[in-house]
Amino acid sequence: MTEVATAPRLRLIRLAEVCQRVGLGKTMIYEMIGDGRFPKPYKITPAAARWSEREVDDWIASIIDHAELSNPNDPNFEISGKT
């Protein structure tokens, strides 16, 4: 039997789901976007913005990788989220 390769699923998610996934409130998320530390949303209509699920998942993974390499007790420790 031949296996068919499938592309990763692309999905856009709402702010409420982004907040739930990353454990941050909308104010902090928008502050981090302004600082370049969190993925920007895509404006899909004049009144609606959505985030790429893949970009949010990649951001979470980068935070975990960074945390594993850093010492949170270091006074210079900061979660940048830059990928």
Number of C-alpha atoms within 10 A of each C-alpha: 3 4 5 6 6 6 6 7 7 10 10 16 17 14 17 11 13 20 15 10 13 13 10 12 13 13 10 12 20 16 12 16 14 12 11 13 17 21 20 18 19 13 11 11 8 6 6 11 15 18 20 18 18 15 17 20 14 15 20 16 14 17 17 14 11 16 14 10 9 14 12 12 7 8 7 9 11 12 14 15 18 13 12
